Structures are given as C-alpha cells and as structure tokens.
Amino acid sequence: MSKKLEREIRSYIGITVGCLLTGLGLVLFLVPNKIAAGGVSGLATVIYHITGIPVGLTMLVLNVPLFIAGLKVLGLRFGVKTLYGTLALSLLTDALSLVLRPATFDPLLAAIYGGILTGVGLGVVFRSGGSTGGTDLAALLFRQFTSLSAGMGLLVVDALVITLAGIVFGMELALYALLALFLTSRAIDTVQEGGGFAKAAVIISDHSEEIARRILTDLDRGATGIYGRGVYTNRERELLLVVVQRSEVTRLKDLVAEVDPRAFVIVSNVHEVLGEGFREWRDI
C-alpha cells in the first residue's frame, strides 16, 4: 500500500471517528437538553424541539444548499471529504439517537460535557483534513458576499442561532449554549494545535556555549543558536532556543542557573512540536 493511499485511509478514519464523537456530544448531552450551541447543529436542535424532525436529517437538509452554494461560489476545494463529513455526521447522529439515552438532564453538565465532546470530535475532523460543512461553509460564503472575514462570519452565524435558541427556549438555556460554544471552540483548538505538552525557552547569556553543551549532555536535547544584539549595550551575543518536555523545565532552569545565575530566560508554552525527540512527521 502506498503512503499516499495509507494517509487517505487514515484521514477518512479520523473524519469518521470525529463525526462519531460529535454525534455522541449532540445525542447524549446537547440536543436532549435544548442547548443549541451555534452552527447548523444548533439550528437543527431548535427545529427538532419545535417539529420533532430528527437532528441528523435536519442538518443534512440544511447542509445540502450550503454545499451546493459553496461549490458554485468557492469551487471544488471543499471536495469529497467535506461531503463525506457532512453525510457521516448526519447519519451517525440519527443512528445514535435510536440506541442511546441522554447521559444527563442537568443543563450545566450537558453544556460542559457536550461542548467538550463535540469540540474534540470536530477537532479530530479538522485535523484529519475534513469538514462537516454547515457553519464553515456559511462563514466562507459570508466572506464572499460581505466585507466580513471568515472568523467574523462564523461569529455572526453562531450568534444568530443562539439568539433564536434564546427566543424559543429562554435566556437561561441560551447562556448555557454560549458556555457550550466556548468549550467547543477551546476543545477544537486543543485538538488541532496540541495540548501544550512542551515548553520553549529562549536563553540570553554571556555563557551560551557552556549552557548549550550542558543542554546537550545533561538533558540530551538540541539547541539552536541565534545571533542578536542588545539594544542597550549594543553588544552582539548568541541566544539559545531550546524545546523541552514540561517535566524537563525545572532541570533546564537549574542547569542555566548553575552556569550563569545572571542569564535571562524566557519560557513559553508550545502547542505542538514535530521532529526528532518529539512527535514524528509520519505520525501525522
């Protein structure tokens, strides 16, 4: 099997798993508690509680014209994966609703767990190179026909859906929907960008060579030297860029302090690290 074919198979498996998780979030938590957390699924939730039409079917019906408009206006760049994701999410949502009961009827728990679960699912879909259509397409169409950016279009669409939910279900459930939407967004970012399990350190010291040697020998990590100039002193010096695991941060700081207690060190979170010593490219 070629690497390209293997990558495509993994991509479709990832989209399927992501749609399954998103469907579970809708069926177990959001839909039965009337939490319409924006997007097409939120609008489908409102319609379901008014008419009784299954959520998956409504999402499919709403997505079809959006998909057709997207093809006409934006071309074929959405491709087969968007169509697959749209169909998979709709079918899985309705299939799960036939065999599963709601996990809770506490709206706060539903907003928290439903928001996180749907966010993780959508994050997996996006990370696999797919899309579930709906809000994504609507936002891009907003950008084509108005001066709004895609991000602002996304915000407008979600705001309209939550406003409708507030009118139909009441203000309290609309506030829960806002909470779920926030958690969904954070979960999507976490899945796409990583969970911040690594740290990056920039070290400014007159003893950069000794610090770099200790990093290589004591931590078994690499370091990159970047030449810069101090604006106040007008002196050129070497800055070290080092990426380590969270568990290694204390050892790194102790090491630097031993060599040069006057060193200037900046430590920041890194969402994702690809390459030797961390996540391999072939694992993507």
C-alpha positions in Angstrom: 0.0 0.0 0.0 1.4 3.4 -1.0 2.0 6.1 1.6 -0.5 8.4 -0.1 -3.3 5.8 0.0 -2.5 4.9 3.6 -2.6 8.6 4.5 -6.0 9.0 2.8 -7.4 5.9 4.6 -6.2 7.3 7.9 -7.8 10.6 7.1 -11.2 9.1 6.4 -11.0 7.0 9.6 -10.2 10.2 11.5 -13.1 12.0 10.0 -15.4 9.1 10.9 -14.2 9.0 14.5 -14.5 12.7 14.8 -18.1 12.6 13.4 -18.9 9.8 15.9 -17.6 11.8 18.8 -19.5 14.9 17.7 -22.7 12.9 17.3 -22.3 11.5 20.8 -21.9 15.0 22.2 -25.2 16.0 20.4 -27.2 12.9 21.3 -26.0 12.4 24.9 -25.9 16.0 26.1 -26.8 19.0 23.9 -29.9 18.0 21.9 -32.0 16.5 24.8 -31.2 19.5 27.0 -32.2 22.1 24.3 -28.7 23.5 24.2 -28.2 25.0 20.7 -24.6 25.8 20.7 -24.5 27.6 17.4 -24.0 26.3 13.9 -26.2 24.0 11.8 -26.4 21.5 14.7 -27.7 24.2 17.0 -30.3 25.3 14.4 -31.2 21.6 13.9 -31.7 21.3 17.7 -34.2 24.2 17.7 -36.1 22.7 14.8 -36.1 19.3 16.4 -37.8 20.5 19.6 -40.3 22.5 17.6 -41.2 20.0 14.9 -39.8 16.6 16.0 -37.8 16.2 12.8 -34.6 14.2 13.6 -31.5 16.4 14.1 -29.3 14.5 11.7 -31.9 14.8 8.9 -32.3 18.5 9.5 -28.5 19.0 9.4 -28.4 17.2 6.1 -31.2 19.2 4.6 -29.6 22.5 5.8 -26.2 21.5 4.6 -27.2 20.5 1.1 -28.0 24.0 -0.2 -24.9 25.4 1.6 -22.7 22.7 0.0 -24.2 23.5 -3.5 -23.7 27.2 -2.9 -20.1 26.5 -1.8 -19.4 24.5 -4.9 -20.8 27.2 -7.2 -19.2 30.2 -5.4 -16.0 28.7 -4.0 -15.2 25.9 -6.4 -14.3 22.3 -5.7 -11.8 23.0 -2.9 -14.1 21.5 -0.3 -14.0 18.2 -2.2 -15.1 14.8 -1.3 -14.0 15.0 2.4 -16.5 17.8 3.2 -19.3 15.9 1.6 -18.3 12.7 3.4 -18.0 14.5 6.8 -21.4 16.1 6.3 -23.1 12.8 5.5 -21.3 10.9 8.2 -22.2 13.4 10.9 -25.9 13.5 9.9 -26.2 9.7 9.6 -24.3 8.9 12.8 -26.3 11.5 14.8 -29.6 10.0 13.9 -28.4 6.4 14.3 -27.0 7.1 17.8 -30.3 8.8 18.8 -32.1 5.5 18.2 -29.9 3.4 20.5 -28.7 5.9 23.2 -30.4 7.7 26.0 -29.4 11.1 27.3 -26.5 10.9 29.8 -27.9 13.8 31.9 -30.7 16.3 32.1 -28.6 18.8 34.1 -28.1 21.7 31.7 -24.8 22.7 33.2 -23.3 19.2 32.9 -24.7 18.9 29.4 -23.2 22.2 28.3 -19.8 21.3 29.7 -19.5 17.7 28.5 -21.5 18.3 25.3 -19.3 21.3 24.4 -16.1 19.4 25.1 -17.1 16.2 23.3 -18.4 17.9 20.2 -15.3 20.2 20.2 -13.0 17.2 20.4 -14.9 15.5 17.6 -14.8 18.5 15.3 -11.1 19.0 16.1 -10.4 15.4 15.0 -12.3 16.0 11.8 -10.4 19.2 11.1 -7.1 17.6 12.0 -7.9 14.8 9.6 -8.3 17.3 6.8 -12.1 17.1 6.7 -15.1 19.3 7.5 -18.7 18.8 8.5 -19.8 21.7 6.3 -22.5 23.8 7.8 -21.1 26.8 9.7 -17.8 26.5 8.0 -19.4 26.9 4.6 -21.8 29.6 5.8 -18.9 31.6 7.2 -16.9 31.4 3.9 -20.0 32.4 2.0 -20.3 35.4 4.3 -16.8 36.4 3.4 -17.6 36.2 -0.3 -20.7 38.3 -0.3 -19.9 40.8 2.5 -16.8 42.6 4.0 -16.8 40.2 6.9 -13.9 37.9 7.5 -14.5 34.1 7.8 -14.0 34.3 11.5 -16.4 37.2 11.9 -18.9 35.3 9.7 -18.6 32.3 11.9 -19.3 34.5 14.9 -22.4 36.1 13.2 -23.9 32.7 12.3 -23.4 31.3 15.8 -24.8 34.5 17.4 -27.9 34.3 15.2 -28.5 30.6 16.1 -28.0 31.2 19.9 -30.3 34.3 19.7 -33.0 32.1 18.1 -32.5 29.5 20.8 -32.9 32.2 23.4 -36.2 33.2 21.9 -37.5 29.6 21.6 -36.0 28.0 24.8 -35.4 31.0 27.1 -32.5 33.2 28.0 -31.1 30.7 30.6 -30.6 27.9 28.0 -29.1 30.4 25.6 -26.5 31.2 28.2 -25.7 27.5 28.6 -25.4 27.4 24.8 -22.8 30.2 24.9 -20.9 28.2 27.5 -21.0 25.1 25.3 -19.9 27.1 22.3 -16.9 28.4 24.2 -15.9 25.0 25.4 -16.3 23.6 21.8 -14.0 26.3 20.4 -11.4 25.6 23.1 -11.5 21.9 22.5 -11.2 22.3 18.8 -8.1 24.5 19.3 -6.6 22.0 21.7 -7.0 19.0 19.4 -5.7 20.9 16.3 -2.8 22.6 18.0 -1.9 20.1 20.7 -2.3 20.4 24.4 0.7 22.5 25.3 2.8 19.5 26.5 6.1 21.1 25.6 7.9 24.3 26.6 10.2 26.5 24.6 12.9 28.5 26.3 14.9 31.4 24.9 18.2 31.8 26.9 20.2 35.0 26.8 23.6 34.7 28.4 27.3 35.5 28.0 28.0 31.8 28.6 25.8 30.4 25.9 28.4 27.9 24.7 28.7 26.3 28.1 24.9 26.3 28.6 24.4 24.7 25.1 27.0 22.0 26.0 25.2 21.2 29.2 21.9 21.0 27.5 23.3 18.5 25.0 25.0 16.3 27.7 22.7 16.6 30.7 19.3 16.9 29.0 20.1 15.1 25.7 18.3 17.9 23.9 19.3 20.0 21.0 19.6 23.8 21.0 19.7 26.4 18.2 22.0 29.4 18.4 20.5 32.7 17.2 22.7 35.8 17.0 21.3 39.0 18.2 22.3 42.4 19.6 21.5 44.0 22.9 19.9 47.4 22.1 21.0 49.0 25.4 24.6 47.6 25.4 24.9 47.4 21.6 26.7 44.1 22.2 26.3 41.1 20.0 25.6 37.8 21.7 24.2 34.3 21.0 20.6 33.5 22.1 19.7 29.8 22.6 16.4 28.4 21.6 15.5 25.1 23.3 12.4 23.0 23.3 11.9 20.5 26.2 9.1 18.5 27.7 7.2 20.0 30.7 8.9 17.6 33.1 12.4 18.9 32.0 11.7 22.6 32.6 13.0 22.6 36.2 16.2 20.8 35.2 16.8 23.3 32.4 16.4 26.3 34.7 18.6 24.7 37.4 21.2 24.0 34.7 21.2 27.6 33.4 21.4 28.9 37.0 24.4 26.8 37.7 26.3 28.1 34.6 25.1 31.7 34.7 22.9 33.0 37.5 22.5 36.3 35.6 21.1 34.7 32.5 17.9 36.0 31.1 15.4 33.1 30.3 12.0 33.2 28.7 9.8 30.1 29.0 6.6 29.7 27.0 4.1 27.1 26.1 4.4 25.2 22.8 1.2 23.7 21.4 2.8 21.2 19.1 6.4 20.0 18.3 7.2 17.9 15.3 10.6 16.4 14.7 13.3 14.3 16.4 12.7 13.8 20.1 9.1 14.7 19.9 6.2 13.8 17.6 7.4 12.2 14.3 6.1 13.6 11.0 5.0 10.1 9.9 2.6 10.1 12.9 0.5 13.0 11.5 
